[in-house]
Amino acid sequence: MADQKLIVIVENCTGCGICEGVCPYGAIEVVDGIAVVYENCTFCGICVESCSFEALELVGGEGAEKKEAPTGYSGIMVYGEVLNGKLSRVSLEILGVARRLAEKRKCDVTALLIGNDVKRFAPDLIRYGADRVIVAERNDLDRFVDERYADIFSKVVEQYRPEIVIGGATAVGRALFPRVAAILKTGLTADCTDFDIEEGTGLLLQTRPAFGGNIMATIKTEYTRPQMATVRPRVFKPLPPENREGEIIEFHCDGYSPSFYKAVIDVLVTEGENVNLEDADIIVSGGRGVGSKENFKIIFDLAKELNAAVGASRAAVDAGWIPYPHQVGQTGKTVSPKVYIACGTSGA
């Protein structure tokens, strides 16, 4: 790799930061509006693929000559997230969009379950759109440990070779998917709000907010596989459940474990982390117009009376009036309650 270089074409660089977000090694950063490449760059080319402005170029070595995607990949895999003994709603939402994509690609949809005692959720995944479910169960997987889950996840992908892998942009997904993408040396687009299949190429078109939510960027992973993405909760709606038949496959993962061992002793929930805005039927949200942190007590009092969750705009969070887990919108959580009460919030 000594003769390889990742070149930044300054006149093309817009400083959008997409390359910084997709790099699994933290080897590129936007400084003063221009991308800067650090010494720990592995020349994997993920950032080059993500840049729609052609501001990055990989020259020299074998990596620069690799301009064709690997073959032998097919199908769509959805990660079925189970946390605290419950199957996440976002997994069912993703199955709905996966079915739409699968119709265009004329392929099957596979769901993946990792954990302890998770096979019981396989019929639900089939009812909501999966053609088959791969179950990786082990006693020490009762609590989520990102290294351990990523090791098993990557082994499943290497064996079944899905073309597309999608999961939820949740706390678990944001810890798990970057690790899996790094192991597989492929691209990852986080916090997607829409998907489509490009005509002619069959590539996954991945749309996500950029520039702090001011524009929407469409990203393609052209030269590596699988194409990986995470989806914000509540962006898509689950399909109505059907009486479908599907295959349940047990993946034997007893021999798989990372070279180091980490155990979860206890879980302490800090302020705001138990906010469940995505599943709330009623939300009372406050913005800059609330005026102060002290005035947010009115928002909390009203929410308590209505048995509602408390949301906030980006301006209120940036002002330090309320923790980030309460933030809603393109730069926060995507919500769809039955009743939404906005107080002191401007904009669309």
C-alpha positions as CSV (number, residue, x, y, z in Angstrom):
1,M,0.0,0.0,0.0
2,A,3.0,2.3,0.2
3,D,2.4,3.5,-3.4
4,Q,-1.2,4.3,-2.8
5,K,-2.5,7.8,-2.2
6,L,-6.0,9.3,-1.5
7,I,-6.0,12.7,-3.1
8,V,-8.5,15.5,-2.3
9,I,-9.4,17.5,-5.3
10,V,-9.8,20.8,-3.5
11,E,-11.7,22.6,-6.3
12,N,-14.4,19.9,-6.2
13,C,-14.6,19.6,-2.4
14,T,-17.7,21.3,-0.9
15,G,-16.9,20.4,2.7
16,C,-20.2,18.5,3.0
17,G,-18.7,15.9,5.5
18,I,-20.3,12.8,3.9
19,C,-16.8,11.2,3.5
20,E,-16.1,11.9,7.1
21,G,-19.3,10.2,8.2
22,V,-18.8,7.0,6.1
23,C,-15.1,6.4,7.0
24,P,-15.1,3.4,9.4
25,Y,-11.5,4.3,10.5
26,G,-11.9,8.0,11.3
27,A,-9.1,8.7,8.7
28,I,-10.7,11.7,7.0
29,E,-12.0,14.9,8.5
30,V,-13.4,18.2,7.1
31,V,-11.2,21.0,8.3
32,D,-12.0,24.6,7.4
33,G,-14.4,23.4,4.7
34,I,-11.9,20.9,3.0
35,A,-11.5,17.2,3.5
36,V,-8.2,16.2,5.1
37,V,-6.8,12.6,4.9
38,Y,-4.9,11.3,7.9
39,E,-2.1,8.6,8.1
40,N,-4.4,5.9,9.3
41,C,-6.2,5.8,6.0
42,T,-6.4,2.2,4.7
43,F,-7.2,3.2,1.1
44,C,-10.4,1.1,1.2
45,G,-12.1,3.5,-1.2
46,I,-15.4,3.8,0.7
47,C,-15.1,7.6,0.9
48,V,-14.4,7.8,-2.8
49,E,-17.6,5.9,-3.6
50,S,-19.7,8.2,-1.2
51,C,-18.5,11.5,-2.8
52,S,-20.9,12.7,-5.4
53,F,-18.7,15.7,-6.2
54,E,-15.8,13.6,-7.4
55,A,-13.5,15.4,-4.9
56,L,-11.7,12.2,-3.8
57,E,-9.4,10.0,-5.9
58,L,-7.5,6.9,-5.0
59,V,-4.3,6.6,-7.1
60,G,-1.6,3.9,-7.2
61,G,-1.8,0.3,-6.0
62,E,-4.4,-2.3,-6.5
63,G,-7.2,-0.4,-4.7
64,A,-7.1,2.3,-7.4
65,E,-7.6,-0.2,-10.2
66,K,-10.6,-1.8,-8.6
67,K,-13.5,-0.3,-10.5
68,E,-16.0,-3.2,-10.6
69,A,-18.2,-4.4,-7.8
70,P,-17.6,-8.0,-6.6
71,T,-20.0,-10.6,-8.0
72,G,-21.9,-13.4,-6.3
73,Y,-24.0,-11.2,-4.0
74,S,-27.8,-11.3,-4.1
75,G,-30.8,-10.6,-1.9
76,I,-31.7,-8.1,0.8
77,M,-30.9,-8.8,4.5
78,V,-32.7,-6.9,7.3
79,Y,-31.3,-7.0,10.8
80,G,-34.1,-7.9,13.3
81,E,-33.2,-5.9,16.4
82,V,-34.2,-7.4,19.7
83,L,-33.6,-5.4,22.8
84,N,-34.8,-6.1,26.3
85,G,-36.8,-9.1,25.1
86,K,-38.7,-7.1,22.5
87,L,-38.5,-7.0,18.7
88,S,-38.1,-3.4,17.6
89,R,-40.8,-1.7,15.5
90,V,-38.2,-0.3,13.1
91,S,-37.2,-3.8,12.0
92,L,-40.8,-4.4,10.8
93,E,-40.7,-1.0,9.1
94,I,-37.6,-1.9,7.3
95,L,-39.1,-5.2,6.1
96,G,-41.8,-3.2,4.4
97,V,-39.3,-1.1,2.3
98,A,-37.2,-4.2,1.8
99,R,-40.1,-5.9,0.1
100,R,-40.5,-2.9,-2.2
101,L,-36.8,-3.0,-3.1
102,A,-36.9,-6.8,-3.5
103,E,-39.7,-6.5,-6.1
104,K,-37.5,-4.2,-8.2
105,R,-34.4,-6.4,-7.8
106,K,-36.5,-9.6,-8.1
107,C,-34.8,-11.1,-5.1
108,D,-35.7,-12.6,-1.7
109,V,-35.7,-10.8,1.7
110,T,-33.8,-12.4,4.6
111,A,-34.1,-11.3,8.2
112,L,-31.3,-11.9,10.8
113,L,-31.9,-12.4,14.5
114,I,-28.9,-12.4,16.9
115,G,-29.3,-13.0,20.6
116,N,-30.5,-15.5,23.2
117,D,-34.0,-16.8,23.0
118,V,-34.8,-14.8,19.8
119,K,-36.1,-17.6,17.6
120,R,-39.6,-16.9,18.9
121,F,-39.6,-13.6,16.9
122,A,-38.9,-15.4,13.5
123,P,-42.6,-16.0,12.7
124,D,-43.3,-12.2,13.3
125,L,-40.6,-11.3,10.8
126,I,-42.0,-13.7,8.2
127,R,-45.5,-12.3,8.7
128,Y,-44.2,-8.8,8.1
129,G,-42.3,-9.6,4.9
130,A,-39.3,-11.9,5.3
131,D,-39.0,-14.9,3.0
132,R,-36.6,-16.5,5.5
133,V,-35.1,-15.8,8.9
134,I,-31.5,-16.7,10.0
135,V,-31.3,-17.2,13.7
136,A,-28.0,-16.9,15.6
137,E,-28.6,-17.9,19.2
138,R,-26.1,-18.3,22.0
139,N,-26.4,-18.0,25.8
140,D,-23.9,-15.2,26.1
141,L,-25.8,-13.0,23.6
142,D,-28.6,-12.1,26.1
143,R,-27.2,-8.6,26.3
144,F,-26.0,-6.6,23.4
145,V,-22.2,-6.3,23.1
146,D,-21.2,-4.7,19.9
147,E,-17.9,-6.6,19.2
148,R,-19.6,-10.0,19.8
149,Y,-22.6,-9.2,17.7
150,A,-20.5,-7.7,14.9
151,D,-18.3,-10.8,14.8
152,I,-21.4,-13.1,14.3
153,F,-23.2,-10.6,12.0
154,S,-20.1,-10.4,9.6
155,K,-19.8,-14.2,9.5
156,V,-23.5,-14.5,8.5
157,V,-23.0,-11.9,5.7
158,E,-19.8,-13.6,4.5
159,Q,-21.7,-17.0,4.3
160,Y,-25.0,-15.8,2.7
161,R,-23.6,-12.9,0.7
162,P,-26.6,-10.5,0.6
163,E,-26.3,-7.6,-1.9
164,I,-28.0,-5.2,0.5
165,V,-28.0,-5.1,4.3
166,I,-30.3,-2.7,6.2
167,G,-30.9,-2.1,9.9
168,G,-32.4,0.5,12.3
169,A,-30.6,3.8,13.1
170,T,-31.1,3.1,16.8
171,A,-28.5,3.1,19.6
172,V,-27.9,-0.6,18.8
173,G,-27.7,-0.1,15.0
174,R,-25.4,2.9,15.3
175,A,-23.0,0.8,17.4
176,L,-23.3,-2.4,15.4
177,F,-23.4,-1.5,11.7
178,P,-20.2,0.6,11.5
179,R,-18.3,-2.3,13.1
180,V,-19.8,-4.8,10.6
181,A,-19.0,-2.4,7.7
182,A,-15.4,-2.1,8.8
183,I,-15.0,-5.8,9.1
184,L,-16.4,-6.4,5.7
185,K,-14.6,-3.3,4.2
186,T,-17.7,-2.0,2.6
187,G,-19.6,1.3,2.6
188,L,-22.3,2.3,5.1
189,T,-24.9,5.1,4.8
190,A,-26.4,6.1,8.1
191,D,-29.7,7.6,9.0
192,C,-31.4,7.1,5.7
193,T,-34.8,8.4,5.0
194,D,-35.5,6.9,1.6
195,F,-34.3,4.1,-0.7
196,D,-34.7,3.2,-4.4
197,I,-33.1,1.0,-7.0
198,E,-31.2,2.7,-9.8
199,E,-32.4,1.6,-13.2
200,G,-29.8,0.0,-15.3
201,T,-27.2,-0.6,-12.6
202,G,-29.5,-2.1,-9.9
203,L,-27.5,-0.1,-7.3
204,L,-29.2,0.9,-4.0
205,L,-29.9,4.6,-3.9
206,Q,-29.6,5.8,-0.3
207,T,-31.0,9.2,0.7
208,R,-30.1,10.9,3.9
209,P,-29.9,14.4,5.3
210,A,-26.7,16.3,4.9
211,F,-25.4,19.8,5.8
212,G,-27.1,19.6,9.1
213,G,-30.4,18.5,7.5
214,N,-30.5,21.4,5.0
215,I,-30.2,19.2,2.0
216,M,-30.9,15.6,1.1
217,A,-28.0,13.6,-0.4
218,T,-28.4,10.4,-2.4
219,I,-25.4,8.0,-2.0
220,K,-24.4,4.9,-3.9
221,T,-22.0,2.1,-2.9
222,E,-20.7,1.2,-6.3
223,Y,-17.5,-0.9,-5.8
224,T,-17.9,-2.8,-2.5
225,R,-20.5,-5.3,-1.2
226,P,-22.8,-5.5,0.6
227,Q,-24.4,-2.1,0.3
228,M,-25.1,-1.3,4.0
229,A,-27.5,1.3,5.4
230,T,-29.4,2.2,8.5
231,V,-32.9,3.7,8.7
232,R,-34.4,6.1,11.1
233,P,-37.4,4.8,13.1
234,R,-40.8,5.9,11.9
235,V,-39.7,6.9,8.4
236,F,-41.5,3.9,6.9
237,K,-44.6,2.1,7.9
238,P,-44.8,-1.7,8.3
239,L,-46.7,-3.7,5.8
240,P,-49.9,-5.3,7.2
241,P,-49.0,-8.7,8.6
242,E,-50.0,-11.7,6.4
243,N,-50.2,-15.4,6.9
244,R,-47.0,-16.1,5.0
245,E,-44.8,-19.1,5.1
246,G,-41.1,-18.8,5.3
247,E,-37.9,-20.7,6.1
248,I,-36.2,-20.5,9.5
249,I,-32.5,-21.3,9.4
250,E,-30.3,-21.8,12.5
251,F,-26.8,-20.4,12.2
252,H,-24.4,-22.2,14.5
253,C,-22.2,-19.5,16.1
254,D,-20.6,-21.4,19.0
255,G,-17.2,-21.1,17.5
256,Y,-17.4,-17.4,16.7
257,S,-16.1,-14.9,19.2
258,P,-13.7,-11.9,19.1
259,S,-10.1,-12.2,20.2
260,F,-10.9,-10.2,23.3
261,Y,-13.7,-10.6,25.9
262,K,-16.0,-7.9,27.2
263,A,-18.9,-8.4,29.5
264,V,-21.8,-6.2,30.4
265,I,-22.0,-6.0,34.2
266,D,-24.9,-3.5,34.5
267,V,-26.8,-1.0,32.5
268,L,-27.4,2.5,34.0
269,V,-29.9,4.7,32.2
270,T,-29.0,8.4,32.2
271,E,-31.3,11.3,32.0
272,G,-33.2,11.4,28.7
273,E,-32.1,7.9,27.4
274,N,-35.4,6.4,28.3
275,V,-37.2,8.8,26.0
276,N,-39.4,6.8,23.6
277,L,-40.6,9.4,21.2
278,E,-40.8,7.0,18.2
279,D,-43.6,5.0,19.8
280,A,-45.4,7.9,21.5
281,D,-49.1,8.5,20.6
282,I,-48.9,12.1,22.0
283,I,-45.9,14.4,21.9
284,V,-45.6,17.9,23.5
285,S,-42.7,19.6,21.9
286,G,-40.9,22.9,22.8
287,G,-38.7,25.2,20.7
288,R,-36.7,28.4,21.0
289,G,-39.9,30.3,21.8
290,V,-40.2,28.6,25.2
291,G,-37.5,31.0,26.2
292,S,-35.4,29.1,28.8
293,K,-34.6,25.8,30.5
294,E,-36.8,26.8,33.4
295,N,-39.8,27.4,31.2
296,F,-39.5,23.8,29.8
297,K,-41.1,22.8,33.1
298,I,-44.4,23.9,31.6
299,I,-43.9,21.5,28.7
300,F,-43.1,18.6,31.0
301,D,-46.1,19.4,33.2
302,L,-48.4,19.4,30.2
303,A,-47.0,16.2,28.9
304,K,-47.5,14.6,32.3
305,E,-51.2,15.6,32.3
306,L,-51.7,14.2,28.8
307,N,-49.6,11.1,29.4
308,A,-47.4,12.3,26.5
309,A,-43.7,12.3,25.6
310,V,-41.7,15.5,25.5
311,G,-40.0,16.5,22.3
312,A,-37.8,19.5,21.5
313,S,-36.5,21.4,18.5
314,R,-32.8,21.5,17.6
315,A,-32.6,25.1,18.8
316,A,-33.8,24.2,22.2
317,V,-31.4,21.3,22.5
318,D,-28.5,23.4,21.2
319,A,-29.3,26.0,23.8
320,G,-28.9,23.4,26.5
321,W,-32.4,23.6,27.7
322,I,-33.2,19.8,27.2
323,P,-31.0,16.7,26.4
324,Y,-30.5,15.6,22.8
325,P,-32.7,12.4,23.1
326,H,-35.7,14.6,23.1
327,Q,-34.8,16.2,19.8
328,V,-37.2,15.6,16.9
329,G,-36.9,16.3,13.2
330,Q,-34.3,15.5,10.5
331,T,-31.4,16.0,12.9
332,G,-33.2,14.2,15.7
333,K,-35.8,11.5,15.9
334,T,-38.4,10.9,13.3
335,V,-41.9,10.7,14.9
336,S,-45.4,10.1,13.8
337,P,-47.7,10.5,16.9
338,K,-51.5,10.7,16.7
339,V,-51.3,14.2,18.4
340,Y,-48.4,16.6,18.2
341,I,-48.4,19.8,20.2
342,A,-45.7,22.3,19.3
343,C,-45.0,25.1,21.7
344,G,-42.7,28.0,20.6
345,T,-41.5,26.1,17.5
346,S,-41.1,27.9,14.2
347,G,-40.6,26.3,10.7
348,A,-42.3,23.6,8.8
